[in-house]
Amino acid sequence: MPDQQAEATWFAQAFAGVRREPPKVVVKADLLPAVSVLSMVGLLGIPLGWVWSLLAPPQRMRVVSADSDPVPLQLESWHRFDGIAIFLLMGLFAGLIVGIAVWFLRERRGPVVLIAAVAGSLLAAWLGARMGVSFAEGRYALAGPPAVGDIIEKAPVLESGWTLLAQPFTTAAAYGLLATWNSSDDLGRRLA
């Protein structure tokens, strides 16, 4: 016990001139950059949706009668999963890129910009899903009513809303891992 007390006294004397207050979270100065991050990341959803509409395969279907819905050809119903998987992988990759890119905004590191990046990623995923399905419907639009026996291509759709969580989750994970890896109390905000 006396050794611990002596050691604490020595540390107190040795570091008497060193300021040891924890860094504060800066909110007011980070609000405008956070809004910029949210909007820029959110707009990333439009090109993501367009690229998804180019990559996602259509489902080929045969028209069996004029009154009923077309029937998918054998093994073509697997393309429903392909569209979801492609969107999910694109969201994971985009979230990783966004998390790393936002981390490089050194003067704005912290929870305010992290929340803006995650919210922007959620907005981008939602916008990408909506715009991607619209782009795909425009790409695979039918010129006229199909005849019985024709094979048509049905535009890919996203049938699960869970795919929207891939990009914000990966953004938060990438940013959080980089913050954990950093050894500075202030996340390296100060450039000194």
C-alpha positions as CSV (number, residue, x, y, z in Angstrom):
1,M,0.0,0.0,0.0
2,P,2.7,2.5,0.8
3,D,4.4,1.8,-2.6
4,Q,1.1,2.6,-4.5
5,Q,0.7,5.8,-2.5
6,A,4.3,6.8,-3.2
7,E,3.9,6.0,-6.9
8,A,0.7,8.1,-7.1
9,T,2.6,11.0,-5.4
10,W,5.5,10.7,-7.8
11,F,3.1,10.7,-10.8
12,A,1.3,13.8,-9.4
13,Q,4.6,15.6,-9.0
14,A,6.1,14.5,-12.3
15,F,3.1,15.5,-14.4
16,A,2.1,18.6,-12.4
17,G,2.3,20.9,-15.5
18,V,0.4,18.5,-17.8
19,R,-3.2,19.3,-18.3
20,R,-5.3,16.1,-17.9
21,E,-8.8,17.2,-18.6
22,P,-10.6,14.9,-21.0
23,P,-11.5,16.3,-24.4
24,K,-15.0,17.6,-24.8
25,V,-17.5,16.7,-27.6
26,V,-17.8,19.6,-30.0
27,V,-21.4,19.9,-31.2
28,K,-22.0,23.4,-32.3
29,A,-19.0,23.7,-34.5
30,D,-19.6,20.3,-36.1
31,L,-23.3,20.8,-37.0
32,L,-22.8,22.4,-40.4
33,P,-20.1,19.9,-41.5
34,A,-22.4,17.1,-40.2
35,V,-25.3,18.3,-42.4
36,S,-22.9,18.4,-45.3
37,V,-21.7,14.9,-44.6
38,L,-25.3,13.7,-44.3
39,S,-26.4,15.2,-47.6
40,M,-23.3,14.2,-49.6
41,V,-23.4,10.6,-48.3
42,G,-27.2,10.5,-48.9
43,L,-26.8,11.5,-52.5
44,L,-24.5,8.6,-53.0
45,G,-27.6,6.5,-53.2
46,I,-28.5,7.7,-56.7
47,P,-25.4,6.3,-58.4
48,L,-25.6,3.2,-56.2
49,G,-29.2,2.5,-57.4
50,W,-28.2,3.1,-61.0
51,V,-25.2,0.6,-60.8
52,W,-27.5,-1.9,-59.0
53,S,-30.1,-1.6,-61.8
54,L,-27.3,-2.5,-64.3
55,L,-25.9,-5.4,-62.3
56,A,-29.1,-7.1,-61.0
57,P,-30.3,-9.8,-63.4
58,P,-33.9,-9.8,-64.6
59,Q,-36.2,-12.7,-64.0
60,R,-37.3,-14.4,-67.3
61,M,-40.9,-15.4,-67.3
62,R,-43.3,-17.1,-69.7
63,V,-46.7,-15.8,-70.4
64,V,-49.1,-18.7,-70.0
65,S,-52.4,-17.0,-70.4
66,A,-53.7,-13.5,-70.9
67,D,-55.6,-13.4,-67.6
68,S,-52.9,-14.8,-65.2
69,D,-49.5,-13.6,-64.1
70,P,-46.4,-14.8,-66.0
71,V,-44.7,-17.9,-64.6
72,P,-40.9,-17.9,-64.0
73,L,-38.8,-20.2,-66.0
74,Q,-37.0,-23.0,-64.2
75,L,-34.2,-21.7,-61.9
76,E,-35.0,-18.1,-62.9
77,S,-36.6,-17.4,-59.5
78,W,-33.1,-17.5,-58.0
79,H,-32.5,-14.1,-59.5
80,R,-34.7,-12.7,-56.8
81,F,-31.9,-13.5,-54.3
82,D,-29.2,-12.3,-56.7
83,G,-30.7,-8.8,-56.7
84,I,-30.8,-8.7,-52.9
85,A,-27.3,-10.1,-52.6
86,I,-25.9,-7.6,-55.1
87,F,-27.5,-4.7,-53.3
88,L,-26.3,-6.0,-50.0
89,L,-22.7,-6.3,-51.2
90,M,-22.8,-2.9,-52.7
91,G,-24.1,-1.4,-49.5
92,L,-21.4,-3.1,-47.5
93,F,-18.7,-1.8,-49.8
94,A,-20.2,1.7,-49.9
95,G,-20.4,1.8,-46.1
96,L,-16.8,0.8,-45.7
97,I,-15.7,3.5,-48.1
98,V,-17.9,6.1,-46.4
99,G,-16.7,5.2,-43.0
100,I,-13.0,5.5,-44.0
101,A,-13.6,8.7,-46.0
102,V,-15.4,10.4,-43.1
103,W,-12.6,9.4,-40.8
104,F,-10.2,11.4,-43.0
105,L,-12.1,14.6,-42.0
106,R,-9.6,14.9,-39.2
107,E,-10.8,18.3,-37.8
108,R,-14.4,17.0,-37.5
109,R,-13.9,13.6,-36.0
110,G,-16.3,12.7,-33.3
111,P,-19.8,11.4,-32.5
112,V,-21.7,14.3,-34.4
113,V,-20.1,13.5,-37.7
114,L,-20.4,9.7,-37.1
115,I,-24.1,10.1,-36.5
116,A,-24.4,12.2,-39.7
117,A,-22.5,9.6,-41.7
118,V,-24.6,6.7,-40.4
119,A,-27.8,8.7,-41.1
120,G,-26.6,9.7,-44.5
121,S,-25.7,6.0,-45.2
122,L,-29.3,5.0,-44.2
123,L,-30.6,7.7,-46.5
124,A,-28.3,6.6,-49.3
125,A,-29.5,2.9,-48.9
126,W,-33.1,3.9,-49.0
127,L,-32.6,6.3,-52.0
128,G,-30.5,3.6,-53.8
129,A,-33.2,1.0,-53.3
130,R,-36.0,3.3,-54.6
131,M,-34.0,4.7,-57.5
132,G,-32.5,1.3,-58.4
133,V,-35.9,-0.3,-58.7
134,S,-37.2,2.7,-60.8
135,F,-34.1,2.5,-63.0
136,A,-34.6,-1.3,-63.4
137,E,-38.3,-0.9,-64.3
138,G,-37.4,1.6,-66.9
139,R,-34.7,-0.6,-68.3
140,Y,-37.0,-3.7,-68.6
141,A,-40.2,-2.0,-69.6
142,L,-42.4,-3.9,-72.0
143,A,-43.0,-2.2,-75.4
144,G,-46.5,-3.7,-75.7
145,P,-48.7,-6.4,-74.3
146,P,-47.1,-9.8,-74.6
147,A,-48.7,-12.7,-76.4
148,V,-49.3,-16.1,-74.8
149,G,-46.1,-18.2,-74.9
150,D,-43.8,-15.2,-75.0
151,I,-40.8,-15.0,-72.7
152,I,-40.5,-11.6,-71.0
153,E,-37.9,-10.2,-68.6
154,K,-39.3,-8.9,-65.3
155,A,-37.3,-6.1,-63.7
156,P,-35.4,-7.0,-60.5
157,V,-36.9,-5.9,-57.2
158,L,-35.7,-5.7,-53.7
159,E,-38.1,-7.8,-51.6
160,S,-36.4,-7.2,-48.2
161,G,-36.0,-4.0,-46.3
162,W,-33.2,-5.5,-44.2
163,T,-30.8,-4.7,-47.1
164,L,-31.0,-1.1,-46.1
165,L,-29.1,-1.7,-42.9
166,A,-25.9,-3.0,-44.6
167,Q,-24.5,0.4,-45.5
168,P,-25.1,2.3,-42.2
169,F,-23.9,-0.7,-40.2
170,T,-20.6,-0.9,-42.2
171,T,-20.2,2.8,-42.0
172,A,-20.5,2.7,-38.2
173,A,-18.2,-0.3,-37.9
174,A,-15.5,1.1,-40.1
175,Y,-15.5,4.5,-38.3
176,G,-15.7,2.8,-34.9
177,L,-12.7,0.5,-35.7
178,L,-10.7,3.4,-36.9
179,A,-11.6,5.4,-33.7
180,T,-10.6,2.4,-31.6
181,W,-7.4,2.0,-33.4
182,N,-6.5,5.7,-32.8
183,S,-4.5,6.3,-29.6
184,S,-5.4,10.0,-29.1
185,D,-8.0,11.0,-26.5
186,D,-9.3,13.6,-28.9
187,L,-9.2,11.2,-31.9
188,G,-6.4,13.3,-33.5
189,R,-8.7,16.3,-34.1
190,R,-6.0,18.8,-33.1
191,L,-3.4,19.0,-35.8
192,A,-0.6,20.1,-33.4
